[in-house]
Amino acid sequence: MKMFWSGVAAVLLLIPASARADQADRMERRGERMEKQGERREKHGERREERGEKLKEKAAANEQKAAELRADGHERAANALDRRAERQERRGDRMERQGERMEKQGERREHRGERLEKRGEALEQRNANAHAATPATPANPGVTPATPASPAQ
């Protein structure tokens, strides 16, 4: 009976160690995932900034065209083009700001992912070192006692 209870105690002592190892692995994977998300967010932000710049270029072209229409005496059409150019300009500014913000968020997320991954690796290493360096004591035997050998049949 004593052998049974010592086996149960050994199993119960090993459960937290395996849970911590699993936690370290999860933390590491989460860090990798965050890093990838950060990279994708950065790329998306760059594309958004480029799109905003293109919208600003379109707005400038529309303003130029409006000036030509005004010179030809088409005031109402020129006003409509001016309004469109202003809208495009505002939209371009907004998209550029959003792109910059997304890029910064991506960088922060990427760095956070790297830190999390390192923390997971450190936790995993600490668990491995702690498990290997634990001295065997009567209360916590490093190796479970061997069962007596039964004669061969």
WOBEL-V273771 format. One record per run of one state. SS is the DSSP state (a for helix, b for strand, c for the rest). FROM is the first residue (numbers start at 1). TO is the last residue. Records with the same first field share a line. If there is no record, write none. Layout:
SS: FROM-TO + FROM-TO
This chain:
c: 1-1 + 72-74 + 134-153
a: 2-71 + 75-133
